[in-house]
Amino acid sequence: ETGVTQSPTHLIKTRGQQVTLRCSSQSGHNTVSWYQQALGQGPQFIFQYYREEENGRGNFPPRFSGLQFPNYSSELNVNALELDDSALYLCASSSGTGYQETQYFGPGTRLLVL
Amino acid sequence: QKEVEQNSGPLSVPEGAIASLNCTYSDRGSQSFFWYRQYSGKSPELIMFIYSNGDKEDGRFTAQLNKASQYVSLLIRDSQPSDSATYLCAVQGGAQKLVFGQGTRLTINP
């Protein structure tokens, strides 16, 4: 167990709806990164939050947004859901943003968009 | 060209043998390299990281890095059925993100 928690574990939404996913980082970690993993693919970087500020973003549209709170927990919000948003959403925490920082993953939230 | 490439497999290895997993990457500026194991339906679990050229050993696992060839590998000695999983290679450069390969599915046959 990494100490990173995510909620909910599973979620079913319909196209056009909005969803909020939550992540609590490991104790002592101030950095949270979010990834999307489609079936049969490797995780793809969505964005990273460091000390409540966005600190890098992958190739995802603006309808993917996030927040980090003072306790370093984080939320991922996705608006106007599309069928292709069906995936496993992974949160990873680390103790900083340097290139040697190791990211530890939570159990993920599996989202199905119908 | 994909940034990180892995053979998707499946790779089938007899129990007790050495499993060899390979990964190439395109960004010469990459500085950190990670291997994660992912069981079906679960999230990735860190196995090893390596920053410098050469070999790094941890129990039955050895990571090998060759920056000149832009190549990183993972060897699993004395493979066990519990090693059956998908292995993800991840690369981190100057940016904060990890770039993953698509993963290699490994099956250890008893």
Interface residues (C-beta under 8 A of the other chain):
Chain A: T2 T31 S33 Y35 G40 Q41 G42 P43 Q44 F45 Q48 Y50 N55 G56 G58 L88 L90 A92 T97 Y99 Q100 T102 Q103 Y104 F105 G106 P107 G108
Chain B: V4 Q31 S32 F34 Y36 K42 S43 P44 E45 L46 F49 Y51 L88 A90 Q92 G93 G94 A95 Q96 K97 L98 V99 F100 G101 Q102 G103
